[in-house]
Amino acid sequence: MKHLRSTIAAASLIALAGCSGNNHSSGSFYANNNPNPGTEGFIPLFTPLSTGTKAVPERIAAFDGFQAVGIAIAPDGRLFVSSPRWHGNHGNSVVEIQTGRMTPPQSYPTEAWNSWTPGVRPERSWVCVQAMHTDDTGRLWVLDPGAPMFEGPIQNAAKLIRFDTADDRVSASYIFNRTIAPEGSYLNDVRIDTKDGFAYMSDSGLGAIVAVDLTTGVARRFLEDHPSTKADLGETLIIGGEPWINEYGDTPTVHSDGIALSPDGEHIYYQALTGRTLFRIPTGPIKATLRPEGQWGGKWNGSTATDLATYVEDLGQTFVTDAMIMDDNGVLYFTALERDAITARLPSGELVQVTADQRISWPDSLAIHGGRLYFTTARIHETGFGRPEGPFAEGPYGVFRVPLIDPD
């Protein structure tokens, strides 16, 4: 989410800094000589992933000092959470959580991957992990925009890494050059089409859809000059009961952010965080551009990147959202930032509320597993960005779950 380093009003930052010392004991304050490992302050909640659901959001993990943003769940229930390098005193970037146990989160895949410092080659270490996703074959994908503190990206740091969770080894690496991840870009979220072999990502820094042919590594930016991928600068966002503004009194500019793939892989849904309009595009022109020798149906064969703009569909107003995901029934779920809620768009186009709770403070990322929707709470409007002591908020960061809804 580019342009967010100074997104909270100065008065809010001062007030938060003033209460930070009162809310956190010395045991959970991470100084330079006691770096935040992403484990201290962890609250294990004894609810294994395989049992029970509730109509209200059920918290299954909580953290103090580890800003839970990205989330992914393997088919066997292994739970992964990521935290971007948005503040000083950063510890782990990706951890695995053993729910139902006292075991603290473990660095994933290794401590070495989580030990990047400036000057270290970034291709095989986490620089600023934003998102994760588990595909329908069970492989884990980790998206690193390579832009710590929203600066850069650093050369060769923007990457998409695939792990086989059976042995936790890297099975594919896609390193993006300046053409795909130019200055000011911030690769935000990712969805995978395993049937045809493509990855689709949003760029919230500059506004674009980025796609990769996973069989060849060929990548390209799409719709980077199209209004559908851009923030709506006329919007005022009310998050946590207050206008979300920067030190100049302006609404932060966050372009295409949430992205979802239809179950058949034929459409991408996307929306700017600074905005309320949902858009949809067919994937056919993208696949035909990246892999022109493929057979994509007569309508798409011969399509080019410029053709894609003619197929953009405006699906109307939804919610201010930081993430979206579509289930196998075609229900599109949103994190609803202004409502402290999870909402959904049914296949009919009807908008509904899934759950709401004051604990759902900036719901950030979504994952589906075992008939349940999982999400993180990142509390971004409380923390701001660039705090040297670490991302301490007014309450713990969490992982929650709710049952999927029946669209019928």
C-alpha positions as CSV (number, residue, x, y, z in Angstrom):
1,M,0.0,0.0,0.0
2,K,2.1,2.8,-1.3
3,H,1.8,6.4,0.0
4,L,0.9,5.1,3.5
5,R,4.0,6.1,5.4
6,S,2.3,9.2,6.7
7,T,-1.3,8.3,6.4
8,I,-2.5,9.0,9.9
9,A,-3.1,12.5,11.1
10,A,-0.3,13.9,13.3
11,A,-2.5,14.4,16.3
12,S,-3.5,10.7,16.1
13,L,0.1,9.6,16.0
14,I,1.0,11.7,19.0
15,A,-1.9,10.4,21.0
16,L,-1.0,6.8,20.1
17,A,2.7,7.3,21.0
18,G,1.7,8.7,24.3
19,C,-0.4,5.7,25.3
20,S,2.0,3.1,23.9
21,G,4.1,3.1,27.0
22,N,1.1,2.6,29.3
23,N,-0.4,-0.2,27.3
24,H,2.7,-2.4,26.9
25,S,4.9,-3.7,29.7
26,S,8.7,-3.8,29.3
27,G,8.4,-7.5,28.5
28,S,6.7,-6.7,25.2
29,F,8.6,-3.6,24.2
30,Y,11.2,-4.5,21.6
31,A,14.3,-2.3,21.8
32,N,17.3,-2.6,19.4
33,N,19.0,-5.0,21.8
34,N,15.9,-7.1,22.1
35,P,14.4,-7.2,18.6
36,N,10.8,-8.2,18.0
37,P,10.9,-11.8,17.0
38,G,7.2,-12.1,16.2
39,T,6.8,-14.4,19.1
40,E,6.8,-12.4,22.3
41,G,3.3,-11.2,23.2
42,F,1.8,-14.2,21.3
43,I,-1.5,-15.4,22.9
44,P,-2.2,-19.1,22.0
45,L,-5.9,-19.7,21.9
46,F,-6.8,-23.3,22.3
47,T,-9.0,-23.8,19.3
48,P,-7.6,-26.3,16.7
49,L,-8.4,-25.4,13.1
50,S,-10.3,-28.7,12.7
51,T,-13.1,-28.2,15.2
52,G,-16.1,-25.9,15.8
53,T,-17.5,-22.8,14.1
54,K,-19.6,-20.0,15.5
55,A,-21.8,-17.4,14.0
56,V,-19.7,-14.6,15.6
57,P,-16.0,-14.1,14.7
58,E,-13.9,-16.6,16.5
59,R,-10.4,-15.4,17.4
60,I,-7.8,-18.2,17.0
61,A,-4.6,-16.3,17.6
62,A,-3.5,-12.9,18.8
63,F,-0.2,-11.0,18.8
64,D,1.3,-8.0,20.5
65,G,4.1,-6.4,18.4
66,F,3.7,-8.7,15.3
67,Q,1.4,-6.9,12.9
68,A,-0.6,-9.7,11.3
69,V,-1.3,-8.8,7.7
70,G,-1.1,-11.7,5.2
71,I,-2.6,-15.1,5.9
72,A,-2.6,-18.5,4.2
73,I,-3.7,-22.0,5.3
74,A,-2.4,-25.3,3.8
75,P,-4.8,-28.2,3.1
76,D,-3.7,-29.9,6.3
77,G,-4.5,-26.9,8.4
78,R,-1.1,-25.4,8.8
79,L,-1.5,-21.6,9.4
80,F,0.9,-19.0,8.0
81,V,0.8,-15.3,8.8
82,S,3.0,-12.5,7.5
83,S,4.0,-9.0,8.6
84,P,5.4,-6.3,6.2
85,R,8.5,-4.2,7.1
86,W,6.5,-1.1,7.8
87,H,8.2,-0.1,11.1
88,G,11.5,-0.2,12.8
89,N,12.5,-3.1,15.1
90,H,11.1,-5.6,12.6
91,G,11.5,-9.3,13.4
92,N,10.0,-12.2,11.6
93,S,8.3,-11.5,8.2
94,V,6.6,-14.9,7.8
95,V,5.7,-17.3,10.6
96,E,3.8,-20.6,11.1
97,I,1.3,-20.7,13.9
98,Q,0.6,-23.9,15.8
99,T,-3.0,-23.3,17.0
100,G,-4.1,-25.1,20.1
101,R,-0.6,-25.3,21.5
102,M,1.7,-23.1,23.7
103,T,4.3,-23.2,20.9
104,P,5.1,-19.7,19.8
105,P,5.1,-18.9,16.1
106,Q,8.0,-20.3,14.1
107,S,10.0,-18.5,11.4
108,Y,9.1,-19.7,8.0
109,P,10.7,-21.4,6.2
110,T,13.8,-20.7,8.2
111,E,15.3,-18.0,10.4
112,A,17.7,-17.1,7.5
113,W,14.8,-16.2,5.2
114,N,13.6,-13.8,8.0
115,S,17.0,-12.2,8.6
116,W,17.3,-9.7,5.8
117,T,19.2,-6.5,6.5
118,P,20.1,-3.7,4.0
119,G,23.0,-4.9,1.8
120,V,22.0,-8.6,2.0
121,R,21.0,-10.1,-1.4
122,P,17.2,-10.0,-1.3
123,E,16.3,-12.9,-3.7
124,R,16.2,-15.5,-0.9
125,S,15.2,-13.5,2.1
126,W,12.1,-11.7,3.1
127,V,12.3,-7.9,2.6
128,C,8.7,-6.7,3.0
129,V,6.2,-9.6,2.7
130,Q,2.7,-8.3,2.0
131,A,0.6,-11.3,1.0
132,M,0.4,-15.1,0.9
133,H,-1.9,-17.5,-0.8
134,T,-2.5,-21.2,-0.9
135,D,-3.5,-22.6,-4.3
136,D,-5.9,-25.4,-4.9
137,T,-3.0,-27.9,-5.1
138,G,-1.9,-26.9,-1.6
139,R,1.2,-25.0,-2.6
140,L,2.1,-21.8,-0.6
141,W,2.8,-18.6,-2.5
142,V,4.5,-15.6,-0.8
143,L,4.4,-12.2,-2.4
144,D,7.2,-9.7,-1.4
145,P,6.9,-6.3,-3.0
146,G,10.5,-5.6,-1.9
147,A,9.6,-2.1,-0.6
148,P,10.5,-1.7,3.1
149,M,8.9,1.3,4.6
150,F,7.2,1.8,1.2
151,E,10.5,2.8,-0.3
152,G,11.8,1.3,-3.5
153,P,11.4,-1.4,-4.5
154,I,14.9,-2.6,-3.9
155,Q,16.6,-4.1,-6.9
156,N,15.6,-7.9,-7.2
157,A,13.6,-7.7,-4.0
158,A,10.2,-7.8,-5.6
159,K,9.3,-11.5,-5.9
160,L,6.8,-14.3,-5.8
161,I,8.0,-17.5,-4.2
162,R,6.3,-20.9,-4.3
163,F,6.8,-23.5,-1.5
164,D,5.8,-27.1,-1.5
165,T,4.5,-27.4,2.1
166,A,5.1,-31.2,2.1
167,D,8.8,-30.4,2.6
168,D,8.8,-26.6,2.9
169,R,11.2,-26.2,0.0
170,V,11.1,-23.5,-2.6
171,S,9.7,-25.0,-5.8
172,A,9.6,-21.8,-7.9
173,S,10.9,-18.3,-7.7
174,Y,9.8,-15.3,-9.8
175,I,12.0,-12.3,-9.4
176,F,10.6,-9.1,-10.9
177,N,12.8,-6.4,-12.6
178,R,12.1,-2.7,-12.8
179,T,9.8,-3.2,-15.8
180,I,7.4,-5.2,-13.7
181,A,8.0,-3.6,-10.3
182,P,9.1,-0.1,-11.2
183,E,9.9,2.7,-8.7
184,G,6.9,3.5,-6.6
185,S,5.1,0.1,-7.2
186,Y,3.9,-2.1,-4.3
187,L,2.7,-5.6,-5.3
188,N,-0.1,-6.1,-2.9
189,D,-2.0,-9.3,-3.3
190,V,-1.9,-12.4,-5.5
191,R,-4.2,-15.1,-6.8
192,I,-3.1,-18.3,-8.7
193,D,-4.7,-20.1,-11.6
194,T,-3.3,-23.6,-11.4
195,K,-5.4,-24.9,-14.4
196,D,-3.8,-22.7,-17.0
197,G,-0.7,-21.7,-15.0
198,F,-0.9,-17.9,-14.3
199,A,-0.5,-15.6,-11.3
200,Y,-2.4,-12.3,-11.0
201,M,-1.3,-9.5,-8.7
202,S,-2.5,-6.1,-7.8
203,D,-0.2,-3.1,-7.6
204,S,-1.5,-0.6,-5.0
205,G,1.5,1.7,-5.3
206,L,1.0,2.8,-8.9
207,G,-2.2,1.1,-9.9
208,A,-2.1,-1.9,-12.2
209,I,-2.8,-5.6,-12.6
210,V,0.4,-7.6,-12.9
211,A,0.2,-11.1,-14.5
212,V,2.8,-13.9,-14.8
213,D,2.9,-16.9,-17.0
214,L,4.1,-19.5,-14.4
215,T,5.3,-21.9,-17.1
216,T,7.7,-19.4,-18.8
217,G,8.2,-16.6,-16.2
218,V,7.0,-14.0,-18.7
219,A,5.3,-11.2,-16.8
220,R,3.5,-7.9,-17.8
221,R,1.7,-5.0,-16.3
222,F,-1.9,-4.4,-17.4
223,L,-4.3,-1.5,-17.1
224,E,-1.6,0.7,-15.6
225,D,-3.2,3.8,-17.3
226,H,-6.8,2.7,-16.8
227,P,-9.0,4.5,-14.2
228,S,-10.3,1.2,-12.8
229,T,-6.9,0.5,-11.2
230,K,-6.6,4.0,-9.7
231,A,-7.7,5.4,-6.4
232,D,-10.8,7.6,-6.2
233,L,-9.3,10.8,-4.8
234,G,-12.8,12.2,-4.1
235,E,-13.5,9.6,-1.5
236,T,-13.4,10.2,2.3
237,L,-12.8,7.1,4.3
238,I,-14.1,6.8,7.9
239,I,-12.1,4.0,9.7
240,G,-12.3,3.5,13.4
241,G,-14.8,6.3,13.6
242,E,-12.4,8.9,12.3
243,P,-11.5,10.2,8.8
244,W,-8.4,8.4,7.5
245,I,-6.2,11.2,6.5
246,N,-2.5,12.1,6.2
247,E,-0.6,15.0,7.7
248,Y,-1.9,17.3,5.0
249,G,-5.5,16.4,5.7
250,D,-5.9,14.4,2.5
251,T,-7.2,10.8,2.1
252,P,-4.3,8.5,1.4
253,T,-3.9,7.3,-2.2
254,V,-4.1,3.5,-2.4
255,H,-4.7,2.1,-5.8
256,S,-5.8,-1.4,-6.9
257,D,-5.5,-3.5,-3.8
258,G,-7.9,-6.4,-3.2
259,I,-8.0,-9.0,-6.0
260,A,-10.0,-12.2,-6.5
261,L,-10.1,-14.9,-9.1
262,S,-13.4,-16.6,-10.1
263,P,-13.5,-20.4,-9.5
264,D,-13.3,-21.2,-13.2
265,G,-10.3,-18.8,-13.6
266,E,-12.1,-16.8,-16.3
267,H,-12.4,-13.5,-14.4
268,I,-10.5,-11.2,-12.1
269,Y,-12.2,-8.9,-9.6
270,Y,-10.3,-5.9,-8.2
271,Q,-10.8,-2.7,-6.4
272,A,-8.8,0.3,-5.1
273,L,-8.6,0.6,-1.4
274,T,-9.2,4.3,-1.8
275,G,-12.5,3.8,-3.5
276,R,-15.8,1.9,-3.4
277,T,-16.2,0.6,-7.0
278,L,-15.7,-3.0,-7.9
279,F,-14.4,-3.9,-11.3
280,R,-14.1,-7.2,-13.3
281,I,-12.0,-8.2,-16.3
282,P,-11.8,-11.5,-18.2
283,T,-8.5,-13.3,-18.0
284,G,-8.6,-14.4,-21.6
285,P,-6.9,-11.4,-23.1
286,I,-4.2,-11.5,-20.4
287,K,-3.4,-15.2,-21.1
288,A,-3.5,-14.6,-24.8
289,T,-1.0,-11.7,-24.4
290,L,1.4,-13.7,-22.2
291,R,1.1,-17.0,-24.0
292,P,0.0,-16.2,-27.6
293,E,0.5,-19.8,-28.8
294,G,-2.1,-21.1,-26.4
295,Q,-5.7,-21.9,-27.3
296,W,-7.9,-19.5,-25.4
297,G,-11.0,-19.7,-27.5
298,G,-11.7,-17.8,-30.7
299,K,-12.8,-14.7,-28.8
300,W,-9.4,-14.2,-27.1
301,N,-6.9,-15.6,-29.6
302,G,-4.8,-12.8,-30.9
303,S,-5.7,-10.4,-28.1
304,T,-3.2,-7.9,-26.9
305,A,-2.7,-5.9,-23.7
306,T,-4.4,-2.9,-25.1
307,D,-7.5,-4.9,-25.8
308,L,-8.1,-5.6,-22.1
309,A,-9.3,-2.1,-21.4
310,T,-12.4,-2.6,-23.6
311,Y,-13.5,-5.5,-21.4
312,V,-13.4,-3.8,-18.1
313,E,-16.7,-4.1,-16.3
314,D,-17.9,-1.7,-13.6
315,L,-19.9,-3.8,-11.1
316,G,-21.0,-0.9,-9.0
317,Q,-20.4,0.3,-5.4
318,T,-19.3,-2.1,-2.7
319,F,-17.3,-1.3,0.4
320,V,-14.0,0.2,1.4
321,T,-11.9,-2.9,1.4
322,D,-8.3,-4.1,1.7
323,A,-8.8,-7.6,0.4
324,M,-11.3,-9.9,-1.3
325,I,-11.6,-13.6,-2.1
326,M,-14.2,-15.7,-3.9
327,D,-15.3,-19.1,-2.8
328,D,-16.3,-22.1,-4.9
329,N,-20.0,-20.9,-4.9
330,G,-19.1,-17.6,-6.5
331,V,-19.6,-15.6,-3.3
332,L,-17.1,-12.7,-3.2
333,Y,-16.0,-11.7,0.3
334,F,-14.6,-8.3,1.3
335,T,-12.8,-6.9,4.4
336,A,-15.0,-3.9,5.2
337,L,-12.7,-1.4,6.8
338,E,-15.3,1.3,7.6
339,R,-17.7,-1.2,9.2
340,D,-15.3,-3.4,11.3
341,A,-16.8,-6.2,9.4
342,I,-16.6,-8.9,6.7
343,T,-19.1,-8.4,3.9
344,A,-19.9,-10.3,0.7
345,R,-21.3,-10.0,-2.8
346,L,-23.6,-12.8,-3.8
347,P,-23.6,-14.2,-7.3
348,S,-26.9,-12.3,-7.8
349,G,-25.1,-9.0,-7.0
350,E,-26.7,-8.6,-3.6
351,L,-24.4,-7.2,-0.9
352,V,-24.6,-8.7,2.5
353,Q,-22.9,-8.6,5.9
354,V,-21.2,-11.7,7.0
355,T,-20.1,-10.6,10.5
356,A,-19.2,-7.4,12.4
357,D,-17.4,-6.9,15.7
358,Q,-15.5,-4.1,17.3
359,R,-12.5,-6.5,17.5
360,I,-12.3,-6.6,13.7
361,S,-10.0,-3.6,13.5
362,W,-8.8,-3.1,10.0
363,P,-9.4,-6.6,8.6
364,D,-6.6,-7.0,6.1
365,S,-6.3,-10.4,4.4
366,L,-8.5,-13.4,3.7
367,A,-8.1,-17.2,3.3
368,I,-10.6,-20.0,3.0
369,H,-10.2,-23.4,4.6
370,G,-12.6,-26.2,5.6
371,G,-15.8,-24.2,5.0
372,R,-14.5,-21.2,7.0
373,L,-13.3,-17.8,6.1
374,Y,-10.1,-16.7,8.0
375,F,-8.9,-13.1,8.2
376,T,-6.3,-11.0,10.0
377,T,-6.8,-7.7,11.8
378,A,-3.9,-5.3,11.1
379,R,-5.1,-2.2,12.9
380,I,-3.3,0.0,10.4
381,H,-5.2,3.2,11.2
382,E,-4.0,2.9,14.8
383,T,-0.3,2.3,14.2
384,G,0.5,4.6,11.3
385,F,3.8,3.7,9.7
386,G,7.5,4.0,10.4
387,R,7.4,3.8,14.2
388,P,11.0,3.0,15.3
389,E,9.9,1.0,18.4
390,G,7.6,-1.3,16.3
391,P,4.0,-1.6,15.3
392,F,2.2,-1.3,18.7
393,A,-1.5,-0.6,18.5
394,E,-4.3,-0.1,21.0
395,G,-5.1,-3.8,21.1
396,P,-3.7,-7.1,19.9
397,Y,-3.5,-8.1,16.2
398,G,-5.5,-11.2,15.6
399,V,-6.5,-14.0,13.3
400,F,-10.3,-14.7,13.2
401,R,-12.6,-17.1,11.4
402,V,-16.3,-17.3,10.5
403,P,-18.3,-19.9,8.6
404,L,-18.7,-19.3,4.9
405,I,-22.2,-18.2,3.9
406,D,-24.7,-20.2,1.8
407,P,-25.7,-18.0,-1.2
408,D,-29.0,-19.9,-1.7
